[in-house]
Amino acid sequence: MFVQLGMTDDTYIIEDSENMSYRDFVNSFLPYSPTDSAELKMRHVLKIDQDDIMWDKLVELDLFNATKMVELKEATPAQILQKILEDSWTYKMEKRI
């Protein structure tokens, strides 16, 4: 699904990426809508129901967090996605210890 959205692309840099929130990053790969949330747009684009296990996994990654910042300067989409995944997985591992 990340490939489908273009989040794994490593061929270009996102300007001002260090000032993007996780939510901003995700939203940049979704169609513009003045009324629909990033969550709704993501479910629509990927054809995922709200009660689908895949949706739960996306939410667990904290992809829609508007306060967590990317903090990577001149990063590619793939680098940003990698950071988001590593942050989520590292947090879960530390939480279990």
N, C-alpha and C positions, 0 to 999 in steps of 0.2 A: 504494500500500500504506500510506503514512503517513496518507492521508486515511481509508482503511478503518479504521485503528486509532484515529483521532481525534486524532492528533498535530499536525494542522494547525489545530486549533480555536483561535480567537483571542478567544473570548467569555468566558473566565473565567481567573482567576489561580490558579496552584498555590502554595499556602502553603508557606513554607520552601523554596522552589525553589532558593535559593542553596546549600543544604546537600545537595542531591540529586546523586548520581553519574549519569553517563550511563546506567548499568545500572538504577539506581532509576527514572529517568525512563521508560525503555522498559518496565520491569516494571509500572509503574503503569497501563499500557494493556492489560495481558494478564491473563487469568483467574488467580485465586489457585490455587496448587498447593503443598502442603507438600513435594513431592518433585521436581517437574519444574523444570529450569533455565529461565531467561528465553529462552535460545536454543531450547530444545525447544518451549516454549510458542509462541514467535514462528513457528517453522516450522510448527507444527500449525495455528495460527490462520490463517496466510497460505497454507497448503497448499503449502509450498516444501520440496523435498527438500534434503538436506545437500549434495549434489553439483550443485545448480542454480546457474547463474551469478548469479541474483538473490540467492541466499544469500551468495555471495562478495562481492557489492557491499555488502550490509548489514554484513558482517563488516569490510570495508575502512573503513567509516565509523566504526568503533570504538564502535558503539552499546552494546556489552555491557561496556565498560570500567568496572570498579567503583572505579577511583581517579581518573578524570577527573571533575571537578566541574562542574556547570552554572554556578555562580557568578553567576547572574542573580537579583536580588531581585524578588519579586512578579511573576514572568514567566508569560506564557500558554504553553500547550503549543507554539503556533506559534513564539513567540520562542525557546523552548528548542531546538526542532528546527532553527531557522535557525542558532543558535549552533553546534550540533553539526555541521551541514553545513559552515558556514563554517570552523570549526576544522579539519575534515578536509581540505577542499579547499585551504585556505591552507597547511597542513602539506605536502601533496603538491606544491604549486607551489614552495614553498621548497626542498623536497628535490630537485627536478629541476634547480634552478638551479646 
